[in-house]
Amino acid sequence: MNIGEKLAEKKINSTRVFDGELLQVYKDKVELPDGKTSIREWIDHPGACAILPVKQDGNVVLISQYRYPAGQIFYEVPAGKIDPGEDPFHTVVRELKEEAGVIAKNMAYTGLFYPAIGYANEVIHLFIAWDINQHANNVDDDEFVEPWTLSFKECLDMVKKGEITDGKTMACIWRAQIWWEQNQPFPITFG
Amino acid sequence: MNIGEKLAEKKINSTRVFDGELLQVYKDKVELPDGKTSIREWIDHPGACAILPVKQDGNVVLISQYRYPAGQIFYEVPAGKIDPGEDPFHTVVRELKEEAGVIAKNMAYTGLFYPAIGYANEVIHLFIAWDINQHANNVDDDEFVEPWTLSFKECLDMVKKGEITDGKTMACIWRAQIWWEQNQPFPITFG
């Protein structure tokens, strides 16, 4: 018996218990590996993209955004949900423009992660963007986000010091650093 | 006007739309910074703890666990929800025993993060544990988790290579490395 067979759970039935604008919540009955049954409550999510935009001078653009569930403002990388059937690169282009007010000439995929495996199937695709220019129309009025610029090193230090506490932003910055050190489109000092 | 006043959203009313065993889902009407109203759907979560257990030989203990929402097995650090009124250190002791089958003589807090700020108020407190011993009864039978041991360096490499994709596990390992380099209870080679 391999580890998958030993640990996997099988769906017996599934009921949508909340059909929201943002959240699709399901309650499923499952068969456990020992044959007993249990209940799994979970969120069906279309997936999202998060991007660290890097300017030609080595500075990066973060945004400040109020998040209602935790009732506080977070420092974040631009991010957004993937529309149905949308290529994640298109999501990135859109969110860079809408949230950070920038257009990027170059982008690279740096990896993916799952933010909340206990109760959601959400996967977040991580990107880095560089050779960016300010977009003519700047940030959309109805986005309520505040873009700001800081050095890549300051941004890493904020993660290390615990001043950036949003999971996707931490993952996006860490993966961006790893990617940059390996590929280095132009030199940036992190140390 | 400070940035908080410029970005904050005010609750107008709140309705619980799903009262589950695991998930408490709310749908709130809020007032946006421009005076318009909008809907926020969100999960109320009691918070959780995640711990990286480090053995005397510098190896760490991870667990393999099947996660139903994403339908796959993840490599994870031991973790669990905080019970009502519980001291997070107690949560850590319990989860180390139940999921990794170990008891730790020493523990330190390495920071916190928010895994899913778009739709949950969940905060995950991160810890590192060392001077650990195998617990007599080993892992609970009904946990369906498989503990395994690897070097701290291998564990970091798995994060870097994208083989570990669980957000809390990535954050816990990264913060553990930062903490260990600053405090170093005993020498470990990461390089």
Interface residues (C-beta under 8 A of the other chain):
Chain A: I3 G4 K6 L7 A8 E9 V17 F18 G20 E21 L22 L23 V25 K27 D28 V30 L32 P33 D34 I39 R40 E41 W42 I43 A48 S64 Q65 Y66 R67 Y68 P69 A70 G71 I73 F74 E76 G111 L112 F113 Y114 P115 A116 I117 G118 Y119 A120 N121 E122 V123 D142 F144 V145 E146 K160 G162 T165 D166 G167 K168 M170 A171 W174 I178
Chain B: I3 G4 K6 L7 A8 E9 V17 F18 G20 E21 L22 L23 V25 K27 D28 V30 L32 P33 D34 I39 R40 E41 W42 I43 A48 S64 Q65 Y66 R67 Y68 P69 A70 G71 I73 F74 E76 G111 L112 F113 Y114 P115 A116 I117 G118 Y119 A120 N121 E122 V123 D142 F144 V145 E146 K160 G162 T165 D166 G167 K168 M170 A171 W174 I178
